[in-house]
Amino acid sequence: MSIETEADGEATELSRVEELAGELGEAITQTPEYQRFEETKEAVEQDDEAQEKVQEFEQMRQEFMLARQTGEATQEDVQKIRETQQELHSLPVMDEYLQAQEALEQRLESLNTAISEPLAVDFGDQASGCCED
């Protein structure tokens, strides 16, 4: 016979919540949105032109960040980065990836809303941050 203390009950409940969270994560990986995201991500990783453009964009972005820190960044630099990003995003393989990413983000936001609904708590009365007399 085992005696369950309050702390043990909390640990058991926490373990079940963590187990359910793991199951949810696994279920998400089986959704069409996630599957498409993974497929398009792999396609981008395998595409030489896309990888070249990604590296070019990242290098320009790093140089811009450094120039901005030293106060040497110009509006022309910003424009060059935008143009490079547009070139990258205009590649068909990258466009598909970005669409898949957006669809996955929308699905995750929907799931977040569903999870958060029962957790809603009205903190309005406590907003002042001080005790009531």
N, C-alpha and C positions, 0 to 999 in steps of 0.2 A: 504494500500500500504506500503510495507516495503522497506526501502533503505538499500542496502547491501554495507557496506564499504569494503575496500580492506582487512582489518583484518577479517571481517566476511566471506568474500569469501575464505580466506586462511583457516579459521577454518572449513568451510563447506567442502572444498577440502580435508583437513586433516581428517575430520570425514569420508569421503567417502573412503579414502585410508585405514584408520583403519578398516572400515567395510569390504572392500575387503580382507584385511589381515585376518580378522576373518573368512571370507568365505573360504579363501584358507586353513586356518588351519583346518576347519571343513572338507573340501574336502580331505585333506591329511589323516584324521582319517578314511576315507572310502576306502582308497587304499588297495589292497591286501597285500602290504608290511607292512603297519601299522597294519592291522588286524592280520597278522601272528606274528609280533613282540609282540603285546599285548598278544596273545594266548600263545606264548612260554615263555614270561616273567611270566605270571601267573602260567604256568606249573613249572617253576623253583621255584617260591615262594611257591608252594604247595608240592614240592619234599623234603622230610626230609633229604635225603642223600645230595642233592645239597646244602641245607641250612646249613648243618653241615660243608660241605667243604668250603662254602663261609665264614662262621664264622672262621674256622681254618685259611684260607688264610688271612683274614682281621687281625686277631690277630698276625700272623707272620709278616705281612707287617708293622703293627704298632710297633711291637718290633724291627724290622729292622730299621725303621725310627728313633726310639729313639737311637738305637745303632750307627747309622750313625751320628747323631747329637753329640754324645759323643765321636766319633772317634773309637768306638769299633766294628764296623761292619766288617765282614770278607767276603772273597770270598765264603766261605762255606755257610754263611748266605744267600748270593745271590742265590746260587745253591739250597738251601732248599726252598726258596720262589718260584723259577722257577718250581721246582718239584711239589710243592703243587698246583701251578697254573695249571700245565699240568694235574694233577690228576682231578682238578675241571673241566677243559675244556674237558676232555675226557669222562665225563659223557654224555650219549646220550641226556638227557634233556638240558644240558648246551650247547652242540654242536649245537643243533637245535636253541636255543636262540641266540647264537653268529652268526649263519648263517642268521637268521632273522634280527638281528641288522645290519649286514653288508649290506643286501639287502635294508633295510630302509635307511641307510646312503647313499647308492648309489643313491636311488631315490631322497632323499632330496638334494643331491649335484646336480643332474640333474635339479631339480626345482630351486635351487639357481642360476644356470647358466642361466636358462631361464628368471628369474627375473632380473638378473644383466645385461644382454645384452643391454637393452635400456638405462641403467644407465652409460655406459662406457663414461668416460671423459678423454681426453688427458691432463695430467698434466705435460708432458715432458718439455714444455717451462718454467714452473714455478719450476722446480726441484732444481734450484740453491738456492732458498730461498731468493733471493735479487731482488731488483727492477732493471728493465732495464732502461737505460738512453734514 
